[in-house]
Amino acid sequence: MKFAEPLVGGRLVKRYKRFLADVVLDGDGSEITAHCANPGSMLGLKEPGARVWLSPSNNPKRKLKYSWEIIEADGALVGINTALPNKLVEEAIEDGRFSELSGYASLKREVKYGKNSRIDILLEDSDGGKTYVEVKNVHLMRQPGVAEFPDSVTARGAKHLGELADMVAEGHRAAMVFLVQRPDCERLSLAEDIDPAYAAAFRAARSAGVHVHAIGCDVRLDGIDAVKPVKITI
């Protein structure tokens, strides 16, 4: 995935109210408020003074001109925009970079299912068989090389796991995909100390037959791509 416009660099002042971040821009040194498309805690990814990169918008209807896309942390570029993972996984499937989920006849996004929910990706084979795919963004790293999910309590995430298990019980296939938006992680684990309820729901869903995959990203200032498998150690 290529960014539509060149990113603008700066230094993070603070992230607050979940969806806002103040940034001092490179060049003229002006301080602006950017949209932060990330509802999580962003543990380890909101240190004041950190190098960040923003995508600009020329849409006059937007309240905030900039969106926060990338931060430099632990010596790596890390994608923080949680609106991107579905698109990144879709591109990886369609380009054949995600072999476990390739070869289907059709791919649809945001299809209604379960208990008033929408599945991130619905795959269908030529015989009408369905695979329900839920995508979660991952960028927490507390140990070198180990990505963890979640970075905050997520009752919604646990609900989605239960709905995937329900799809399996109805005779469909279901998959949980963790999209790691950083290149410096080789393994994925659960942050059970942060959300033990999610960890319990994950194990129940896996036991019920939900498949689990993790794929890591190449994060660059001109774009982000899901490119490599990440080992799951859960």
N, C-alpha and C positions, 0 to 999 in steps of 0.2 A: 504494500500500500504506500503510495507516494503522497506526501503532503501537497495540497493544492497550491500553496504559496510557501516561499522560503520562511523558515522559522526565525523568530526574533529572540535574541539572547538577553539575559538579564540576571539579576540576583534576587533571590526570594527574601522578602521582608517578613511576611507571615502568611499563614493560611488560617482562615477563620470562617465561622458559620458554615462549615463543610464545603460550600460551593464558591467561596471567594478566596482570592490570594492577591496580596499586594506585592508588586515586583518593581524594582528599579531597573529600567531598561539600559542596555548598552548604548553607547553613542551619546545621546543628549542627557542621560542621567535622570530622565523624568520618572516619577513614580506613578504607576497605573494600577488599577484593580482589574484582575483577569478572572474569567470564569474557570472554576475548578470542577471538572466533570468527574467527581469521585466522592461517593458518599461514605467511604470507609474511614478508618482512623488515620491511614497513611503513616503508620508507625515506621519511623526511621527515614521518612521521605518528606519531611517538612521543616528541616533545620534552617533557621534564618541564615542568610548569607550564601546558601547553596546556589550553584549555577543551575538555571532553568531556561527552558526554551518554550516560546509561545507561538501559536498559530494566529495570524491576523485575519480579520474579516472586513470586507468592504460593504457588508450589508447595513444600510442606514437604519434598519428597524431593530438591530441588536442594541441592547443596552450597554453591553460590554464588548469592546472591539476585539479583545484578545482571549484566547483559550489556552490554558496551561496544558502542555503535551508531555514534556520530558524534564527529568531532573537528573543531575549527576550525583550519584551516591555510591559509596564504596568503590570508587574508581570506574564505575560503569554508567552508561546511559540507561535510564529506567523510564519506561512509558507509564504514565499515571492516569491517562484518560480511559475511564471504564466504559465509554461509549464505543470504543474501537474493537474489543475482542471478538464480537460476533462477526464483524466484517473480516477480521484477520483469519479467523477459523474458516469462514466461508471461502475466502480466496485460497487458503491452503488445501481445502478439499477439492475445489474446482481445478487447481493447478496440479493435482496429484502429489502434493507434498505431505499429505496426511493419509497414508495408505490404508489405515484401519477404517477410514470412513469414505474411501473413494469407490468409484464404480457404480454409483446409484444413478437411476434414470432421471430423478428430479430432486431439486433442493428448494425448499420454501422457508421463508423467515417469518417469525412472529405469528405462528398459527395457534388459534385458541385450542386449549385442551385442559384436562384436569379440572380442578376446582377454581374456576374463574381465573385461569392463568393463560399465558402464551408461551409456547416452547420457542427457544431461540432459533433452532434449526430443525426442520422436519425433512428427513430423507426418505425417498420412496424408491423401491426397486421396480423392475419391469413387470413383476407379478403382483404389484400392489402392496408388498410388504413394507411396513413403516419402521423407521428408526427415529426415536425422539432424542434430540441432542440439546443438553443444557450446557451453557458456557459460563465459566466464572473467571474473572480476572485475578491474577496473582502477582504481587510485587513485594511481598514481605520477605525479607531475608535477615534472620537474626544470627544464623551460623553461616560461615562462608560456604557457598555452593549449595545451600539448602533453602529452597523456596517453601513458604508455609501459607496455608489458607485455613481460616480467614484471618484478617487483621483486626476484626471487631466482631461482636456478637451479631449473628445474622439469622434471625428466626425465618426470614423469607427464604434463605438458602436451604434451611432444613426442610421447609415446606416443599421446595422444588424436588429435593431428593425423594420425599415420600410420593410425590406425583410421578416421578420416573419409575419408582417401584410399582406403582399402580398400573402403569403402561405395560410393564413386563408381565404382571399378573393377568392382563387382558390378552396376552399373546403376542405383543409387539416387542421390538428391541428398544433399548434405551441406553444412552451413554452420557456420562458426566465428563466434560472436557475442561481441564484447567489450563488456561492460557497464561503462561509466565512471561510477563512483559519486561524481562530483563535477560541479558545474555550470560550472566555469570552464575547461573544455577544449573546444576546437573541432576539434582534430586528434588522431589516434592514430598512434603510431609504435612500432617495436620497440626495446626496450632491448638491443640486440645486444651491447653491452659487458658486460652483466650475464650473459647466457646466449646465447652464439653458437650453441650446438647447437639451442636452441629456434628461433632465427631461421632456421637452415638447414632445420629441419623445417617451419616455416611456409611458406617459399618453395616447398619441394617439394610440400606439400599444395595450395597455391594453383595451382601448375602442373598438378597432377593433376586439377583441376576443383573443388576445395572452395571454396565461396563464402565471402566474408568481409564481415561487417557490424560496425558499432560504433554504439552508442546511448548517449547521455548522460542523466544523471539530474537531476531537480529534487529536491534534498535539503533537507528541512524538519524542524523539531523535532516535527512531528506525523505525518510520514510521508515516504516516498521513492517517486518514480515515474520510470520510464524514459520520456522524453518527446521527445528530439530526436536526429536523426542526427548522428554525429560523422564528419568526413572522415578517410578512411584514407590516410595518406601513407607507405606501405611499398613 
